[in-house]
Amino acid sequence: MSDSTITDIRPSPEPVIYQPKQSAIEALKDVVRGAKRVNLWWALATEDLLQRYKRSAIGMLWILLSFGLFLSVKFAIFSVILDVDVVDYLKYLATGYFIWIFIQRCLVDGCATFISSEGWIKGRKLPFSIFAFQMVTRNILTALIQVLVVAVILVLGGTEWTPNALISLFIVVILYPINAFFISILFGVITVRSRDFFYLVQSLNHIFLFLSPVLWQPEKMGALWDNLLVYNPIAHFLISVRTPLIYGTIPWTSVFVVLGVTAALGILSMAALQFAYRRIVYWI
Amino acid sequence: MTYLKFKNVSIEFHTHSDFLKNKELRPTNTGEGEQPKRYSAPKTIRALDDVSFEINRGDRIALLGRNGAGKSTLLKAAAGIFPPTSGEIEVQGEVAELFNVGLGMRMEATGYRNITLSGLAAGKSREEIEEKVDEIAEFTELGRFLALPIRTYSNGMLLRLKFACSTAFNPDIILMDEWLGAGDAEFRQKANERLTKLVADAGILMLASHNKNMVRRACEKAMYFEHGKLLDFDNVETIIRTMKRAQQQQTRGGQGRRRNQQSA
């Protein structure tokens, strides 16, 4: 240890004041402060992934394998049951299942945003949004591996590319991460207050796979779709990406639903963070 | 200019009002007769009660008091982790938190990786961290163990790593919670030297501890807490004497009550 390093002269940082009053835009400030700590949440997110596959020989190849396996089995069974064009159904299922996996991971992981980082929250004052960025990054990295399977299937399946596919791209690349971020803040805050919410989301998670057009196609559901299933917002997240990509048409209703949900989640999540800002550390 | 100011700071914890389990929380015994009283859960706990003080560069302060007196809460409030319920805390200077060893560490990650993570959490850039890695590694004396996941470490080894990481970037204010005790004598010596150097260099040390010898060595002033109240703030020896007196009184008082109960 060299003595010189300890006597470095640095400019003193500005004084910080902690008081019961908080700024009216504390939540937004937190998001900005958190976004700037990209080095930290990137490191934490990659650490999460490395940790999950640490003592396995093929490591993250498992993400690819398990996705491919699930897809194959679902395809083998449902293409027979549903009596559909095989190639078309494979493209449909692969895209839908890929999106579904991402959405359900964001919903379930979103609940754990803060409770899984208790040690960090109680050990040092950090922007809360760091943990939301961490969660989103981790799930995007996983999705980037799985998307390879989907890309191969779409290319080999002979998909015709139209400019409308750009809508899919916009929604997947821009709106999905934004929504994932909002969800992880909103669900994270709710779960910190009440763990019941976490179990609720976990239970609903499996149900929503069947309530969303992943395995089945809306056109074939008739009245059930028109009267009930159409009100499931997750369905529109699926349709708004899948339809322009595979069929080249734009499902405007779904696109608007996605935009509306994004705005609503944005407001709700920021309101939740604003309300809970000074309480999270006591609740956790 | 480094300083730490508390102005009439109070912190209240609201306990979860778990309505389903309310029955279990009711007092099962009123304390009348032979059996000791059993308590129901309080709705709020006042962990800090109207605490005011100001400390400046070069101050080495010990926080003394029984378990649950509010020492750890005060440290966490100073670090900005617990926002005050009322009052105001003003901090100038970079803060290093040395609370529980495991806080803010990834048990599955290697020692080296944790050095990086802890630097990033402190808001340092990758370059700044890279510059310090070797120095931190040397200070821990953990050698090849640094390449292993830290879940394989003993408490003492974790302590070395955490201490080296937290103090590497020359913090101005060091907040420590009953800590160096776990290290071996040689490391305690080394850590003390580093702390002294950091504080002498325009810093502040706040150390919550029950170890009187450690307090005498590391600190010159002390605060005495009871039930969240700052009762006394003076030099270490005076406070230790005050504490002894208070404890003797409590012990005598307690025995007296018990005798009374038996004769009643």
Interface residues (C-beta under 8 A of the other chain):
Chain A: M1 S2 D3 T5 I6 T7 D8 R10 S12 P13 E14 P15 V16 I17 Y18 Q19 P20 Q22 R37 N39 L40 A43 L44 E47 Q51 K54 G119 W120 I121 K122 G123 R124 K125 L126 R278 V281 Y282
Chain B: M1 T2 Y3 F13 H14 K76 A77 A79 G80 I81 F82 P83 P84 T85 S86 G87 E88 I89 E90 V91 Q92 G93 E94 E97 F99 N100 G102 L103 G104 M105 R106 E108 A109 R113 T116 L117 L120 A121 A122 G123 S125 R126 K132 E135 E138 F139 N170 D172 R194 K197 L198 D201
